[in-house]
């Protein structure tokens, strides 16, 4: 074994020397490209070179060779990008937003939420803002339009739940509206069975709530025989409907604050399947605002419909030592078998690595949207 290890050490030494030499040549190429205003990415050259390398590789190594050399190509491009520079229209816009955004998150502003008083979106908005004027809208699209048309400076919408998963309609709207995320918050969500005073559990024939809330309480609801589950647009809307109705056989799944606000009794508290039930909300704005402490960045990326395109992008994150907090895919309605990928990157907006990534992306993906850099409130 020691003899084998010595041989490995010798080979590794040669590999390191060759790697250093190769990167030095890549740097010379980068300087040439900078002088002659050439693009870092040369897809034709990389494709031809990778084909030749794989062709010369022994059969048993053909599955490993492209992985090694794709990573080498990635690091070479990154090194060249550093030499050429990272100043692009987007990186300059980000630098401008960092400089011009106020140091403190705003307080008394108009904020759009979906639902009604007592909704989890309202609770999230109250935690994000001090003295916000919250305006309610019937659906998520109306929230986006309210911000787009200037009725509200911000909107607060849910994007994912720890139990039920992503809110796909919000991701779809993020594709349609070029907005930015200015902050996010993780909110612990408790669902309570609420009914009018005098109603008992055995009286309940129908339960109203948001579809995700019903999904998050499936274990409890499965024990209620003969009860009809009726989804509505929001948990707070469900509570308001029960409050305004004279029907003594209906109930709602909603927050504790809804019980207080709509004068309902809590028949059963915290009926969600899991106690660690969290929903993540994002605060969206029309203009790019980057507040101090922004350590998370979100991107939407459309990749070429070809083998290895996602791997190549992920290897770029790896080469730049950028960690992913989230990776989500959504089908593109107008394209068969093609997807948009949503990334949450765990990296400060001030890091050079992030700016390098953003400078490189236009040449490596089909399309991408920078959704903002922000911090998350827990």
LINJO-V99235 format. One record per residue. N is the residue number from 0. RES is the residue in one letter. SS is DSSP state (hx for helix, st for strand, lp for the rest). PSI is psi in radians with two decimals (NA if undefined). OMEGA is omega in whole degrees, 0 to 359 (* if undefined). Layout:
# LINJO-V99235
n=N res=RES ss=SS psi=PSI omega=OMEGA
n=N res=RES ss=SS psi=PSI omega=OMEGA
This chain:
# LINJO-V99235
n=0 res=X ss=lp psi=-0.71 omega=180
n=1 res=X ss=hx psi=-0.64 omega=178
n=2 res=X ss=hx psi=-0.74 omega=178
n=3 res=X ss=hx psi=-0.72 omega=181
n=4 res=X ss=hx psi=-0.65 omega=177
n=5 res=X ss=hx psi=-0.72 omega=179
n=6 res=X ss=hx psi=-0.74 omega=177
n=7 res=X ss=hx psi=-0.75 omega=180
n=8 res=X ss=hx psi=-0.71 omega=179
n=9 res=X ss=hx psi=-0.78 omega=179
n=10 res=X ss=hx psi=-0.73 omega=179
n=11 res=X ss=hx psi=-0.64 omega=177
n=12 res=X ss=hx psi=-0.75 omega=178
n=13 res=X ss=hx psi=-0.70 omega=179
n=14 res=X ss=hx psi=-0.74 omega=180
n=15 res=X ss=hx psi=-0.77 omega=179
n=16 res=X ss=hx psi=-0.73 omega=179
n=17 res=X ss=hx psi=-0.65 omega=179
n=18 res=X ss=hx psi=-0.79 omega=179
n=19 res=X ss=hx psi=-0.74 omega=179
n=20 res=X ss=hx psi=-0.74 omega=181
n=21 res=X ss=hx psi=-0.75 omega=180
n=22 res=X ss=hx psi=-0.55 omega=176
n=23 res=X ss=hx psi=-0.73 omega=177
n=24 res=X ss=hx psi=-0.70 omega=177
n=25 res=X ss=hx psi=-0.64 omega=178
n=26 res=X ss=hx psi=-0.70 omega=177
n=27 res=X ss=hx psi=-0.71 omega=178
n=28 res=X ss=hx psi=-0.71 omega=178
n=29 res=X ss=hx psi=-0.75 omega=179
n=30 res=X ss=hx psi=-0.65 omega=177
n=31 res=X ss=hx psi=-0.77 omega=180
n=32 res=X ss=hx psi=-0.66 omega=179
n=33 res=X ss=hx psi=-0.75 omega=181
n=34 res=X ss=hx psi=-0.62 omega=184
n=35 res=X ss=lp psi=0.22 omega=176
n=36 res=X ss=lp psi=0.82 omega=179
n=37 res=X ss=lp psi=2.66 omega=178
n=38 res=X ss=lp psi=2.58 omega=177
n=39 res=X ss=lp psi=-0.81 omega=183
n=40 res=X ss=lp psi=2.27 omega=172
n=41 res=X ss=lp psi=1.50 omega=187
n=42 res=X ss=hx psi=-0.68 omega=181
n=43 res=X ss=hx psi=-0.82 omega=180
n=44 res=X ss=hx psi=-0.79 omega=181
n=45 res=X ss=hx psi=-0.74 omega=181
n=46 res=X ss=hx psi=-0.78 omega=180
n=47 res=X ss=hx psi=-0.73 omega=182
n=48 res=X ss=hx psi=-0.75 omega=180
n=49 res=X ss=hx psi=-0.65 omega=178
n=50 res=X ss=hx psi=-0.78 omega=181
n=51 res=X ss=hx psi=-0.72 omega=181
n=52 res=X ss=hx psi=-0.77 omega=180
n=53 res=X ss=hx psi=-0.66 omega=180
n=54 res=X ss=hx psi=-0.62 omega=181
n=55 res=X ss=hx psi=-0.16 omega=183
n=56 res=X ss=lp psi=2.48 omega=174
n=57 res=X ss=lp psi=2.67 omega=185
n=58 res=X ss=hx psi=-0.74 omega=183
n=59 res=X ss=hx psi=-0.20 omega=180
n=60 res=X ss=hx psi=-0.05 omega=187
n=61 res=X ss=hx psi=-0.45 omega=179
n=62 res=X ss=hx psi=-0.36 omega=182
n=63 res=X ss=hx psi=-0.55 omega=184
n=64 res=X ss=hx psi=-0.85 omega=181
n=65 res=X ss=hx psi=-0.49 omega=178
n=66 res=X ss=hx psi=-0.81 omega=181
n=67 res=X ss=hx psi=-0.86 omega=187
n=68 res=X ss=hx psi=-0.49 omega=174
n=69 res=X ss=hx psi=-0.68 omega=178
n=70 res=X ss=hx psi=-0.68 omega=177
n=71 res=X ss=hx psi=-0.76 omega=178
n=72 res=X ss=hx psi=-0.70 omega=181
n=73 res=X ss=hx psi=-0.81 omega=181
n=74 res=X ss=hx psi=-0.62 omega=178
n=75 res=X ss=hx psi=-0.77 omega=179
n=76 res=X ss=hx psi=-0.73 omega=180
n=77 res=X ss=hx psi=-0.74 omega=180
n=78 res=X ss=hx psi=-0.73 omega=178
n=79 res=X ss=hx psi=-0.66 omega=180
n=80 res=X ss=hx psi=-0.64 omega=177
n=81 res=X ss=hx psi=-0.67 omega=181
n=82 res=X ss=hx psi=-0.73 omega=181
n=83 res=X ss=hx psi=-0.63 omega=181
n=84 res=X ss=lp psi=2.77 omega=184
n=85 res=X ss=lp psi=0.21 omega=181
n=86 res=X ss=lp psi=1.94 omega=174
n=87 res=X ss=lp psi=3.04 omega=179
n=88 res=X ss=hx psi=-0.69 omega=181
n=89 res=X ss=hx psi=-0.82 omega=181
n=90 res=X ss=hx psi=-0.59 omega=176
n=91 res=X ss=hx psi=-0.63 omega=177
n=92 res=X ss=hx psi=-0.70 omega=178
n=93 res=X ss=hx psi=-0.78 omega=179
n=94 res=X ss=hx psi=-0.69 omega=178
n=95 res=X ss=hx psi=-0.68 omega=179
n=96 res=X ss=hx psi=-0.68 omega=178
n=97 res=X ss=hx psi=-0.71 omega=183
n=98 res=X ss=hx psi=-0.64 omega=189
n=99 res=X ss=hx psi=-0.27 omega=179
n=100 res=X ss=lp psi=2.38 omega=178
n=101 res=X ss=lp psi=2.69 omega=182
n=102 res=X ss=lp psi=-0.39 omega=181
n=103 res=X ss=lp psi=2.47 omega=177
n=104 res=X ss=lp psi=2.43 omega=187
n=105 res=X ss=lp psi=2.83 omega=181
n=106 res=X ss=lp psi=-1.39 omega=186
n=107 res=X ss=lp psi=1.44 omega=181
n=108 res=X ss=lp psi=2.85 omega=175
n=109 res=X ss=st psi=2.23 omega=182
n=110 res=X ss=st psi=2.27 omega=179
n=111 res=X ss=st psi=2.33 omega=176
n=112 res=X ss=st psi=2.71 omega=176
n=113 res=X ss=st psi=2.38 omega=175
n=114 res=X ss=lp psi=-2.36 omega=184
n=115 res=X ss=lp psi=3.06 omega=178
n=116 res=X ss=lp psi=2.29 omega=182
n=117 res=X ss=lp psi=-0.12 omega=179
n=118 res=X ss=lp psi=2.68 omega=179
n=119 res=X ss=hx psi=-0.54 omega=176
n=120 res=X ss=hx psi=-0.66 omega=178
n=121 res=X ss=hx psi=-0.71 omega=178
n=122 res=X ss=hx psi=-0.74 omega=178
n=123 res=X ss=hx psi=-0.74 omega=180
n=124 res=X ss=hx psi=-0.69 omega=179
n=125 res=X ss=hx psi=-0.54 omega=178
n=126 res=X ss=hx psi=-0.50 omega=181
n=127 res=X ss=hx psi=-0.65 omega=187
n=128 res=X ss=lp psi=2.60 omega=171
n=129 res=X ss=lp psi=2.23 omega=176
n=130 res=X ss=lp psi=0.67 omega=178
n=131 res=X ss=lp psi=2.54 omega=172
n=132 res=X ss=st psi=1.78 omega=186
n=133 res=X ss=st psi=2.21 omega=177
n=134 res=X ss=st psi=2.34 omega=187
n=135 res=X ss=st psi=2.48 omega=180
n=136 res=X ss=st psi=2.75 omega=190
n=137 res=X ss=lp psi=-0.43 omega=182
n=138 res=X ss=lp psi=3.00 omega=183
n=139 res=X ss=hx psi=-0.65 omega=180
n=140 res=X ss=hx psi=-0.65 omega=179
n=141 res=X ss=hx psi=-0.57 omega=176
n=142 res=X ss=hx psi=-0.82 omega=180
n=143 res=X ss=hx psi=-0.75 omega=181
n=144 res=X ss=hx psi=-0.60 omega=179
n=145 res=X ss=hx psi=-0.68 omega=178
n=146 res=X ss=hx psi=-0.73 omega=182
n=147 res=X ss=hx psi=-0.68 omega=184
n=148 res=X ss=lp psi=0.01 omega=174
n=149 res=X ss=lp psi=0.11 omega=177
n=150 res=X ss=lp psi=-0.59 omega=179
n=151 res=X ss=lp psi=2.54 omega=179
n=152 res=X ss=lp psi=-0.58 omega=182
n=153 res=X ss=st psi=2.82 omega=171
n=154 res=X ss=st psi=2.56 omega=178
n=155 res=X ss=st psi=2.08 omega=183
n=156 res=X ss=st psi=2.63 omega=178
n=157 res=X ss=st psi=2.54 omega=177
n=158 res=X ss=st psi=-0.44 omega=179
n=159 res=X ss=st psi=2.71 omega=177
n=160 res=X ss=st psi=2.50 omega=184
n=161 res=X ss=lp psi=-0.36 omega=180
n=162 res=X ss=lp psi=-0.86 omega=188
n=163 res=X ss=lp psi=-0.16 omega=177
n=164 res=X ss=st psi=-2.75 omega=188
n=165 res=X ss=st psi=2.65 omega=173
n=166 res=X ss=lp psi=1.62 omega=191
n=167 res=X ss=hx psi=-0.59 omega=182
n=168 res=X ss=hx psi=-0.56 omega=179
n=169 res=X ss=hx psi=-0.69 omega=176
n=170 res=X ss=hx psi=-0.71 omega=179
n=171 res=X ss=hx psi=-0.70 omega=179
n=172 res=X ss=hx psi=-0.58 omega=176
n=173 res=X ss=hx psi=-0.49 omega=177
n=174 res=X ss=hx psi=-0.60 omega=185
n=175 res=X ss=hx psi=-0.52 omega=183
n=176 res=X ss=lp psi=2.24 omega=181
n=177 res=X ss=lp psi=1.33 omega=180
n=178 res=X ss=lp psi=3.04 omega=179
n=179 res=X ss=st psi=2.61 omega=175
n=180 res=X ss=st psi=2.21 omega=181
n=181 res=X ss=st psi=-0.36 omega=178
n=182 res=X ss=st psi=2.78 omega=174
n=183 res=X ss=st psi=2.85 omega=181
n=184 res=X ss=st psi=2.44 omega=173
n=185 res=X ss=st psi=2.10 omega=185
n=186 res=X ss=st psi=2.18 omega=175
n=187 res=X ss=st psi=2.22 omega=186
n=188 res=X ss=lp psi=2.14 omega=173
n=189 res=X ss=lp psi=2.26 omega=176
n=190 res=X ss=lp psi=2.28 omega=183
n=191 res=X ss=st psi=2.52 omega=178
n=192 res=X ss=st psi=1.98 omega=186
n=193 res=X ss=st psi=2.48 omega=179
n=194 res=X ss=st psi=2.94 omega=179
n=195 res=X ss=lp psi=2.66 omega=177
n=196 res=X ss=lp psi=2.36 omega=180
n=197 res=X ss=lp psi=-0.28 omega=180
n=198 res=X ss=lp psi=2.37 omega=177
n=199 res=X ss=lp psi=2.84 omega=183
n=200 res=X ss=hx psi=-0.70 omega=182
n=201 res=X ss=hx psi=-0.22 omega=178
n=202 res=X ss=hx psi=-0.30 omega=189
n=203 res=X ss=lp psi=2.22 omega=176
n=204 res=X ss=lp psi=-0.42 omega=181
n=205 res=X ss=st psi=2.48 omega=177
n=206 res=X ss=st psi=2.24 omega=181
n=207 res=X ss=st psi=2.47 omega=172
n=208 res=X ss=st psi=3.06 omega=174
n=209 res=X ss=st psi=2.61 omega=184
n=210 res=X ss=hx psi=-0.72 omega=180
n=211 res=X ss=hx psi=-0.64 omega=178
n=212 res=X ss=hx psi=-0.70 omega=177
n=213 res=X ss=hx psi=-0.70 omega=178
n=214 res=X ss=hx psi=-0.65 omega=183
n=215 res=X ss=hx psi=-0.22 omega=180
n=216 res=X ss=lp psi=0.44 omega=188
n=217 res=X ss=hx psi=-0.64 omega=182
n=218 res=X ss=hx psi=-0.80 omega=178
n=219 res=X ss=hx psi=-0.79 omega=184
n=220 res=X ss=hx psi=-0.53 omega=180
n=221 res=X ss=hx psi=-0.34 omega=180
n=222 res=X ss=lp psi=-0.15 omega=180
n=223 res=X ss=lp psi=1.74 omega=185
n=224 res=X ss=lp psi=2.39 omega=174
n=225 res=X ss=lp psi=0.19 omega=180
n=226 res=X ss=lp psi=2.27 omega=180
n=227 res=X ss=st psi=2.31 omega=180
n=228 res=X ss=st psi=2.19 omega=185
n=229 res=X ss=st psi=1.93 omega=179
n=230 res=X ss=st psi=2.44 omega=174
n=231 res=X ss=st psi=3.10 omega=190
n=232 res=X ss=lp psi=-0.28 omega=186
n=233 res=X ss=lp psi=2.60 omega=179
n=234 res=X ss=hx psi=-0.69 omega=179
n=235 res=X ss=hx psi=-0.65 omega=176
n=236 res=X ss=hx psi=-0.69 omega=178
n=237 res=X ss=hx psi=-0.78 omega=179
n=238 res=X ss=hx psi=-0.71 omega=180
n=239 res=X ss=hx psi=-0.71 omega=179
n=240 res=X ss=hx psi=-0.76 omega=180
n=241 res=X ss=hx psi=-0.72 omega=181
n=242 res=X ss=hx psi=-0.68 omega=184
n=243 res=X ss=hx psi=-0.23 omega=181
n=244 res=X ss=lp psi=2.64 omega=175
n=245 res=X ss=lp psi=0.03 omega=180
n=246 res=X ss=lp psi=2.14 omega=182
n=247 res=X ss=lp psi=0.30 omega=181
n=248 res=X ss=lp psi=0.29 omega=181
n=249 res=X ss=st psi=2.74 omega=179
n=250 res=X ss=st psi=3.00 omega=180
n=251 res=X ss=st psi=2.62 omega=169
n=252 res=X ss=st psi=2.02 omega=183
n=253 res=X ss=st psi=-3.09 omega=183
n=254 res=X ss=lp psi=2.90 omega=176
n=255 res=X ss=hx psi=-0.65 omega=180
n=256 res=X ss=hx psi=-0.52 omega=176
n=257 res=X ss=hx psi=-0.64 omega=178
n=258 res=X ss=hx psi=-0.76 omega=180
n=259 res=X ss=hx psi=-0.77 omega=187
n=260 res=X ss=hx psi=-0.65 omega=184
n=261 res=X ss=lp psi=0.20 omega=176
n=262 res=X ss=lp psi=0.86 omega=179
n=263 res=X ss=lp psi=2.72 omega=175
n=264 res=X ss=st psi=2.54 omega=176
n=265 res=X ss=st psi=1.88 omega=179
n=266 res=X ss=st psi=-0.55 omega=180
n=267 res=X ss=st psi=2.09 omega=182
n=268 res=X ss=lp psi=2.67 omega=171
n=269 res=X ss=lp psi=1.14 omega=183
n=270 res=X ss=lp psi=0.13 omega=178
n=271 res=X ss=lp psi=2.67 omega=183
n=272 res=X ss=lp psi=-0.69 omega=183
n=273 res=X ss=lp psi=2.43 omega=181
n=274 res=X ss=lp psi=-0.53 omega=179
n=275 res=X ss=lp psi=1.02 omega=183
n=276 res=X ss=lp psi=1.85 omega=183
n=277 res=X ss=st psi=2.49 omega=172
n=278 res=X ss=st psi=2.36 omega=178
n=279 res=X ss=st psi=2.20 omega=178
n=280 res=X ss=st psi=2.56 omega=174
n=281 res=X ss=st psi=2.58 omega=175
n=282 res=X ss=st psi=2.06 omega=185
n=283 res=X ss=st psi=2.61 omega=177
n=284 res=X ss=st psi=2.77 omega=180
n=285 res=X ss=lp psi=-0.59 omega=182
n=286 res=X ss=lp psi=2.64 omega=179
n=287 res=X ss=lp psi=2.08 omega=176
n=288 res=X ss=lp psi=2.24 omega=180
n=289 res=X ss=lp psi=1.89 omega=183
n=290 res=X ss=lp psi=2.72 omega=181
n=291 res=X ss=lp psi=2.48 omega=179
n=292 res=X ss=lp psi=0.10 omega=181
n=293 res=X ss=lp psi=1.97 omega=183
n=294 res=X ss=lp psi=0.28 omega=177
n=295 res=X ss=st psi=2.42 omega=179
n=296 res=X ss=st psi=2.42 omega=179
n=297 res=X ss=st psi=2.44 omega=180
n=298 res=X ss=st psi=2.61 omega=167
n=299 res=X ss=st psi=2.26 omega=187
n=300 res=X ss=st psi=2.34 omega=171
n=301 res=X ss=st psi=2.13 omega=185
n=302 res=X ss=lp psi=2.69 omega=174
n=303 res=X ss=lp psi=2.50 omega=181
n=304 res=X ss=lp psi=1.30 omega=181
n=305 res=X ss=lp psi=2.74 omega=184
n=306 res=X ss=lp psi=2.35 omega=174
n=307 res=X ss=lp psi=-0.01 omega=185
n=308 res=X ss=hx psi=-0.70 omega=178
n=309 res=X ss=hx psi=-0.71 omega=179
n=310 res=X ss=hx psi=-0.73 omega=181
n=311 res=X ss=hx psi=-0.67 omega=179
n=312 res=X ss=hx psi=-0.75 omega=179
n=313 res=X ss=hx psi=-0.63 omega=178
n=314 res=X ss=hx psi=-0.48 omega=176
n=315 res=X ss=hx psi=-0.73 omega=175
n=316 res=X ss=hx psi=-0.75 omega=182
n=317 res=X ss=hx psi=-0.76 omega=181
n=318 res=X ss=hx psi=-0.56 omega=180
n=319 res=X ss=lp psi=0.02 omega=180
n=320 res=X ss=lp psi=0.78 omega=177
n=321 res=X ss=lp psi=2.14 omega=182
n=322 res=X ss=st psi=2.56 omega=177
n=323 res=X ss=st psi=2.28 omega=172
n=324 res=X ss=st psi=-0.47 omega=184
n=325 res=X ss=st psi=2.47 omega=173
n=326 res=X ss=st psi=2.08 omega=183
n=327 res=X ss=st psi=2.45 omega=177
n=328 res=X ss=st psi=2.51 omega=177
n=329 res=X ss=st psi=2.32 omega=179
n=330 res=X ss=st psi=2.54 omega=176
n=331 res=X ss=lp psi=2.04 omega=186
n=332 res=X ss=lp psi=-0.63 omega=185
n=333 res=X ss=lp psi=-0.02 omega=182
n=334 res=X ss=lp psi=2.27 omega=181
n=335 res=X ss=lp psi=2.28 omega=175
n=336 res=X ss=lp psi=0.49 omega=175
n=337 res=X ss=lp psi=2.63 omega=190
n=338 res=X ss=st psi=2.68 omega=167
n=339 res=X ss=st psi=2.39 omega=180
n=340 res=X ss=st psi=2.34 omega=179
n=341 res=X ss=st psi=2.21 omega=182
n=342 res=X ss=st psi=2.37 omega=165
n=343 res=X ss=st psi=2.07 omega=183
n=344 res=X ss=st psi=2.32 omega=180
n=345 res=X ss=st psi=1.40 omega=181
n=346 res=X ss=lp psi=2.45 omega=179
n=347 res=X ss=lp psi=2.54 omega=179
n=348 res=X ss=lp psi=-0.34 omega=182
n=349 res=X ss=lp psi=-0.09 omega=184
n=350 res=X ss=lp psi=2.44 omega=179
n=351 res=X ss=hx psi=-0.56 omega=181
n=352 res=X ss=hx psi=-0.70 omega=179
n=353 res=X ss=hx psi=-0.77 omega=180
n=354 res=X ss=hx psi=-0.62 omega=176
n=355 res=X ss=hx psi=-0.75 omega=179
n=356 res=X ss=hx psi=-0.82 omega=181
n=357 res=X ss=hx psi=-0.56 omega=178
n=358 res=X ss=hx psi=-0.54 omega=183
n=359 res=X ss=hx psi=-0.50 omega=190
n=360 res=X ss=hx psi=-0.74 omega=182
n=361 res=X ss=hx psi=-0.49 omega=182
n=362 res=X ss=hx psi=-0.18 omega=187
n=363 res=X ss=hx psi=-0.22 omega=180
n=364 res=X ss=lp psi=2.87 omega=181
n=365 res=X ss=lp psi=-0.71 omega=181
n=366 res=X ss=st psi=2.54 omega=174
n=367 res=X ss=st psi=2.68 omega=179
n=368 res=X ss=st psi=2.21 omega=174
n=369 res=X ss=st psi=2.09 omega=186
n=370 res=X ss=st psi=-0.01 omega=176
n=371 res=X ss=st psi=2.83 omega=175
n=372 res=X ss=st psi=2.38 omega=191
n=373 res=X ss=st psi=3.06 omega=174
n=374 res=X ss=lp psi=2.80 omega=182
n=375 res=X ss=st psi=2.31 omega=177
n=376 res=X ss=st psi=2.29 omega=180
n=377 res=X ss=lp psi=NA omega=*
